[in-house]
């Protein structure tokens, strides 16, 4: 009985049925697109990080990092106070 009424309603209102089917199709396509886009961005970002490598700076205890000395005015007095 329920199935018969459902089929009858689908036939009686064809525009509503078509719009519902179109809405479900569009939302499914958008969901699939977002999943593929997210996977592509994640893979691209991972490849970018792997290609850049890692930067490791080693400096003796009590000294400033390499480029910090050039950017801080009066770094010599700061260095002396750290030592």
C-alpha angles and dihedrals in degrees: 000000000000092000091049092052091047093052091046091052090050090054095044094053106037096161092054090047092050093048091049092050091047091049092051091047093049093047091049091050092048092050091051090047093051091049092051092045092050092049092048093050092048092050093046093049091048091052090048092053092047093050094050095054124202127300115217122183122193121192131171119261113273096026131102124246116272103262096034092076090060095050102045115076111223093017092154093068090045090051091050091052091051092052 
